[in-house]
Amino acid sequence: MVWNAFGGWITSYYYFLTHPQHRISEWRKEFHDPMVFAEFEWLNREIGRLDVKLSGPHAFETRFEDSQGVLRNEVALAVPA
């Protein structure tokens, strides 16, 4: 269910948290905690494994343009204050 409903969001957020700089690594160093976002990284890997399993070996390649589109769509869903 998570893969179907949120897979695109998960991979898009992960992409922007790690490109062009790896913010997760920076936060781990800053907070002296190697577990910061560990579960999110795990979930991103699991989504990638499902993509490959169900769509083929070249299915899991998150691109800037795709990720940007997902996040733009999410911004459009925001409820005005």
Residue pairs with C-beta under 8 A, 6 or more apart in sequence:
2 10
2 43
2 47
3 46
3 47
3 50
3 51
7 47
7 50
7 51
8 66
8 70
9 70
9 74
10 40
10 43
10 44
10 47
11 44
11 47
11 48
11 60
11 62
11 67
12 62
12 66
12 67
12 68
12 70
12 71
13 40
13 71
14 40
14 41
14 44
14 62
15 62
15 64
15 67
16 67
16 71
17 23
17 24
17 37
17 40
18 24
19 64
24 36
24 37
24 40
24 41
27 36
27 37
28 34
28 35
28 36
28 37
47 60
48 60
49 60
51 59
51 60
52 59
52 60
